[in-house]
Amino acid sequence: MLAGCATANGSAPRDGTMFVANKRDASLSRIDLATGAETHRATTCENPHELTVSPDDRHVMVACYSGRTLEIYRIANLAPAGRLTLGENARVHSAIWLEGDRVIAGAEGRGSLYLVGLTMTDRGMPPAMSLQEISEGTAPPGPHLLTVAPDGQTAWGTVIPRGEVVRYDLASGRETARRRVGNQIEALALSPDGAHLWVASNEDSLAYRLDPVTLETRASVATGAVPIRLAMHPSGRWLVSSNYGGGELSVIDTVTDRMVRTIPVSGTREAAQVTLVFSADGSRLYAAETGTDTVAEIDFASGTVLRRIATGPGGDGLAVLD
């Protein structure tokens, strides 16, 4: 508890709530950012990974990577609110809850993307919903991580073993482009205006700026070792990679396509630093240290690690509500 409350420079902790998927504990934590204390913990599916919050901030969804489901919990107390069951062997690592009662989910085990119609009520999720599978019949693996255009009409996913990026038209329900970019392409992020798509190679430790329509490479930037996640600053000026191999962050200037600084976090691969998210105003970064069951809270301007917040075992997927 004391570790969760302390800050490195005495600055006051932020208000807000953080949600953490604890993949070794099959659980979901709700953490009060003002105190750093866990307020609720819910038992989830085995191996929970990425999290996504409903547009009205009332529910949080868990992607079940070892199964075929998406689980929904209430923000206020983590009470279960519904479950979506996808196709056999879906293995959903990433899902995004969109405006207009829609969810997209990458079915890595099926080689496809699901587009789900979903309407929540005060009592939870009603049984009626629509399911559409895009790229059905494509040989696995499917998309591991996803991002969506600002208008919600286009999505992109990364296929790690093939080094591919895939573009989906959500309005027509079709895959519209696929291109091999490099080796072990996993992380991706989109600029706020949708004009630039960034992906990263775990093997080559490079971030690539792509044309979001053609998927052609426009620039490449060296990062730290194993840039397993990318996070775009809300302003669009900065892109940050979470470097699993060295326990630090690389900051890229998206105007000049240059890496301009490194932010030390743990400084070690043993921390298993993975998921990275910005606060809504871009002033703080949260980096999941899966190996040490902590989340590092970082002041973006100074690069200072303000505190470490305790999670459940294997805390990985993150969502933050300011």
Secondary structure as UniProt FT lines:
FT   HELIX           2..5
FT   STRAND          17..22
FT   TURN            23..26
FT   STRAND          27..32
FT   TURN            33..36
FT   STRAND          37..43
FT   STRAND          48..53
FT   TURN            55..56
FT   STRAND          59..64
FT   TURN            65..66
FT   STRAND          69..74
FT   TURN            75..77
FT   STRAND          80..85
FT   TURN            88..89
FT   STRAND          92..98
FT   TURN            99..101
FT   STRAND          102..107
FT   TURN            108..111
FT   STRAND          112..117
FT   TURN            122..123
FT   STRAND          130..134
FT   TURN            135..137
FT   STRAND          145..148
FT   TURN            150..151
FT   STRAND          154..159
FT   TURN            160..163
FT   STRAND          164..169
FT   TURN            170..173
FT   STRAND          174..180
FT   STRAND          185..190
FT   TURN            192..193
FT   STRAND          197..201
FT   TURN            202..205
FT   STRAND          206..210
FT   TURN            212..214
FT   STRAND          217..222
FT   STRAND          227..232
FT   TURN            234..235
FT   STRAND          238..243
FT   TURN            244..247
FT   STRAND          248..253
FT   TURN            254..257
FT   STRAND          258..264
FT   HELIX           269..271
FT   STRAND          273..278
FT   TURN            280..281
FT   STRAND          284..289
FT   TURN            290..293
FT   STRAND          294..299
FT   TURN            300..302
FT   STRAND          305..310
FT   TURN            313..314
FT   STRAND          315..321
//
